Amino acid sequence: MNEASLPPELAVPAASRLSPDRPNYALICAAHSAALEHGESGYMDPVSGLFVMTAQYLWSQGSCCEKGCRHCPYIER
């Protein structure tokens, strides 16, 4: 497990997982940012209603799970 804080540049999702061209990109990023600010492990996606794990939570796991998480901090950028 990685106890260190998430590097700030990894709080923004990789374009391969969430394209900046996607409709509602800003809304989704705002929900993620709010969850990070409150120390939550995830948030309800404002578009789909599905639970999405935050980059900080995924970072704390220590490695990529290979499941295609939207905010995975371990993938190539």
ZINORMO-V58558 format. One line per field, one symbol per residue. burial: I if it has 24 or more other C-alpha atoms within 12 Angstrom, else O. A space follows every 50 residues. Layout:
BEGIN
burial = ???
END
This chain:
BEGIN
burial = OOOOOIOOOIIIIOOOOIOOOOOOOOOIIOIIIOIIOOOOIIIOIOOOOO OIIIIIIIIOOOOOOOOOIIIIIIOOO
END
